[in-house]
């Protein structure tokens, strides 16, 4: 691996053989392999039910939608939902698309999850749901959050798309809320081309999710279900629609790949955590950077670096050094999401100043983590940041201190 990439392939001949088996079967739409993967994944995370989707984004979509179709209508349009100011865009979009009012709350600069004091103060008698996002592999403090809502009728929905395999007090992240969502996109903890999951212990929601995932029809529902009674007439049940659903089904190849990937996931997580130990060794007490403080057992999606307010470093200068040394980087999710132009379409409220989200947006970035040993890449990152890294040409090495004085046209 040259330089330091954001992600790398997790596939070998096992995944390729799984794809070939699907090709040989000549059945490519969602089928037995997806069903097997769902069963395996539910067992891995410790949930009763798992519904595979075409992506983590569509997992968020049908999880949100499902709350509108329960018998007692857990949510309705206009309800207030608390969301963190920093997450991925499709955490927010389904909430907006279903007419919910979003209340944005600040994050903690150290954990990157909710600022717990801000969250506590933001909860009102109008709050119907909290969207709990586990950012960059880090689970939330679920004891603290549940204590805030224990005497209130507030739903907890969990976006765990960046944190597969994370644990809080021995329990898998993604299983603390009424539902939890996951992603199996290329750069995530395991990869099925595209893919995602919704997990739940609620049978009613499980049946609604099955219906919403495939056109809102009854065909994929079990005979005995909590959505709509089914007849034994296959013809009438073929095209019978009972909910306004979607087509967010995964393809059978993704299920077949996922079966093999899940077998490797414990080892993937082991390497990610070992890589994190080296990253922490270099940067945990760094004079210029704040790094993510682990809650529970993080699965370390990536490694965030936020310039301390006391530092003289500038992000633009650091980025130049990273690019010169072929180190890939990205913003920390969306930064302060409320600064994005799309917000004009939302019904929303900002609670407080979002000072940490704003600061993170201007002074933060993250680099990748991998499912293999990347000690050399982390060593490179450290050398680049501490001393300017490898020679940028044959004449001299350049340090951040010097680069910060340069004026680049």
N, C-alpha and C positions, 0 to 999 in steps of 0.2 A: 504494500500500500504506500504510494508516494504521497507526501504531504499529509494532510489530515482531513478526510472527507466527513460529511455529515452522517452517512450511513453506508452500509455495504450489504451485499446479498447474503441471505441466510440459507440459500438453497444448495443442494447437491443432487446426486443421482436419485435419491429417495423421492424428492419432489418431482423430478422429471419423469420417473417411472410412474408416479401417481397420476400425472397428467396423461401419460401414454395409455394407462389403463382406462381412463375416462374416454379418450379418443377411440379406443378399441370398442368400447361399449356402445358408441354412437348415440349416447344420451347426454346432452350437455346442459340441459336446464336442471334446476334444483331437484335433487333426488336422494338416493340412499347415502351417498358420501356426505352430503350436507347434514343429513339427519344423524349420521354417526358422529360427525364432528361436533354437532350441537350437544349430543349426549356426553361426549368426552369433555367438552369445555365446561359444561354445567358441573360435572364432577370435579374438575380442576379448581374452579373458583368456589365451590361449595354452595351453589344455588340449585333450587329444584328444577328450574327451567332456563333454557337458553334458546334464543331465536337469532339465527344468523341473518345478516342483511348484506346489502351490496357495499356498505361503507360504514364507518363510524358516524358520519354525518347523517346518513339515513337511519341509523340506529337512534340518534337523537330525535329525528323527525317522528318516527312511529312511537317512541317512548312518550314524547309530549302528546301526540295525538291520542294515545290510548287513554290518557287521563280524562279525556272529554267524553268517552264512550262507556265508562263504567255505569253500573245501574244507578248509583247515587251521584253521578257526575262530580268527580273529585275536583275538577276545575271547570271554570266557565270563562268566556271572554270578558276582559276587563279586570280579572283577578291580578293581584300584585305578586310578582315573583322576584325574589332577591337573587342577583347574579354578581359574580366577581368582576371587577373592572378589567381584569386581564384573563383572557382565555382565547380559544379559537373561534372564528366567526360563526361556525355552525353549532356552537353551543347556544348562541343567541337567536339565530334565524328562525328555528321552529317555534320558539316562544313568541316572537313577533308575529309569525305567520298565523298563529292560532289566537291572536288578539289579546295576548297577555300584556300587562304593564310591567316593564322591567325596571327594577330599582338597582342601580349600580353601586356597589360597595367597594371600598378600597382593599388592597391586598397588603400583606406583610412583606417588606423588602427581603426578609431573610428566608421565609418559607415559600414565598410566592403564592401561597394560598390566602384565604381570607384573613384580613386584619380582624382578629376575634373580637376586640373591643368595638370596632366599627360595626361588625356584624350584629353584635348584641344590641347596640343602640339603634340599628336600622330596622329591627323587627318591630312591626306595629300590629294593631288589631286588623289591619287590612292585608297583612302578609298571609298568603295561602300556600306558598311553596318556596323552598330554598334550593337553588341549583348549586350543588356542591361539586366543584371542579378540582380534581387532583392534578396539579400542573407539573409537567416535566418529570413524572414518575413519583411525585411526593404525595402521600395520602394526607388528608386533612386530619385535624384533631377532632375525631368524631365524638369523643366523650364530652368535650367542651361544647360542641355544636348541639348534640342531643340534649345536653343539660339546659340549653337555652330554649328549647322547644318542647320539653317533656310535658309541660302542662298546657300546651297549645295544640290546636288542630292544624298543624303545618306539615305539609308533605316535604320529604327530603328526596330529591332526585339527584343521581350521581353521574357526572360525566367523567368516566375513567379512561377515555380514549388514549391518553398519553401515559397511563400508569398501570398497564397490565402487569400483574405479578407483585405489585406493591402490597404491603401488609400493614395493618394497624392492630397491634396487640394480638397477633396471630391470626387475624381474620383478613381475608382478601379485600382490598379496595375494590369498589364496584358493587359490593354486597351490603352496604350499610343503609342504602336508601330503599325506597319502594321498588325502584328499578335502577340498574346501572348499565352504562353503555361502554363499549370497547371498540377499538379499531385494530384491524390487521393489515394496514397499509404498509407499503414497502419499508419505510424508514422507522416503523414502530417495532415493538418487542418481538413479534413474529409476523410473517408476511404471507398473504394468500393472494397476491396480485392486488386486488381491492377486496375489502370485506369489513364486517363489523358484527357486533353482537349487542343484544339487549338481554340482560339476565334479570330474573325476578323469582320470588317465592310465592307470588300471588297468582293463583290459577285463573281467576277472572281476567287479569291483565294479560296473562300468557295467551289465552284464547283470543283476546282482542288483538294482540300483536300478530298472531298467526294470520288473522283475517286481514288486518291492515297491510301486512307485508305483501300480500298477493291479491291486489285488485279489490279488496273488500268482499271477496266471494267466500262461499262456505266450503269450497272443495277441499281445502287443506285443514279444515277443522275436524277434530275427532267426532265420532257419532254422538257421544255424550259430551256436550260442551256448554259453556255459560254465555254464549253469544246468541245462538239461534238454533232451535231444534232442527235436526237433519233427518230427512227421509232415507229410505233404502233405494230410492230411485236415482241411479247414477246420472241419468240423462237430465233430470230437473235440477240436480245439484251441480251440474257441470258449469253452468253460467248463472248462478243465483247470487245476487249481490245484496249484502245486508249492512255494510258500513262503507263510508266514502274513503276507500283505501288508495293504495299506490301499487306500483310494481317496483319493489326494492329488494327483490330476491337475489341471492348470490347465485353464481353459476356453479355447476357441479365440480368443475376443476378446482375452484377455490376451496370447496369442502374437502376434496381429496388431498390437496396440498396442506390444508390445515391439520388434518389427522397426523401427518408426518411432522409438521412444525411443532405441534403441541408436545410431541415426545421429546423434542429438543429444548423446549422452553426452559425447563429448570436449569439446564447448563448455560443457556443464553443469559439467564438472570444472574447466575453465578459469576460469569465473566463481567457483566455490567457492574456488579457490585464490587468486584475486585478492581476494575478500572477506576471506580469512584474513590476507592481508598487512596490510590496514587494521586488522583486529582485533589483530594482533600489534603493530602500531605503537603502539596505545593501551595495550595491557595486558601486553606481554612483560616490561617492567621495572617493573610497577606495585608500589607499596609495600604494597598490601593484598591482592593476588591472585596465586595461582599459576594459570597457564594451561597447556594441554597442550603438551608439548614434542614436536615432530615427529620421528618416526623415519622415515627414508627420505623418501618423498613422500606425505604424508597426502592423503586426498580430503575431509577436513574435513566430516564429517557435521553437526557443530554446534560451538559454542564453549563450552568449560567454563571455569568460574571457581570457584576454591576459595580461601576466605579464609585468609590466612597466619596461622600461630599467633601471630605478633607483632602482628597487626592488632587494633584495638579495635572493628572493625566486627562487627555481628551479622547473620546471614543473614536473620532475620525482618524486620529493618529494611530491608534491601536489597530483599527481596521486596515489601514495601509500596510502595517507590518504583517498582519495575518494574510492579506492577499499576496504580498511579496513572497511569503513562505508557503503558499498553496494550502492555507488552512481555511476551510469553509466555515461559515458562520451564518447566523440568522438573528433577527429580532426575537425577543422573548415573547412567543406567541404573537398576539396582535398589538403588544404594548397596551397602552390605555385605549381600549376599544372605542370609547366615546369620542376619540379624536378622529375616527374614520368617518368619511362623508356619508356612508350608508345610514348613519344614526338618524339622519333627518327623516327617515321613513318610520322610525320607531315611536311608540308611545312609551316614554321612559321618564325616569327621575334619577338625578344624581344625588346620592346621599353623602354629604360632606364635600371635601375638597379633592379627593382622589390623589392626594399629594404623592403617595408612593407609586401609584400607577403612572403618573406623569413623569416622576423622576426615573423610573425604570425605562420608560419609553425613550428618554433622551440619553440615558447613560448605561443601558444594559445590552447584552447580546448573549447568545449561547453557542457552544460548539457541540459536536456530536458525541454520542457514545455508541459502542458497538457490542455485538454478541461474541466477540473474540478479544483476545488480549491486544490492547492498543497502547501498551506502555511507551513504545517509541514515539507515537503521535502525541501523547500527553507530555513526554519529555521535551518534544519539539515545541509544543505550546508554551511550556514553562520557560524554555531558553529564549524564545522569541519575546515573550513579555518581560522577562527579567533583564535580558541583556541584548536584545535586538536580534537574537537568533542567528541563522546562518548568514554568511556574507551575501549581501544583495548584489555585489559585483566583485571583481577580483581585486579591487583596490582597498576596500574598507568595510568594516561592519558598522552598523548604525544603531544607536540606542534610542529608546523611546524619549529619553530626556533631550537628546539632540533633535530628534524628529519633531518634537513638540515645538521647537523654536523655528522650524522651517516654514516658509510661506509658499504653499503650492499653488500655482496659477490654476 
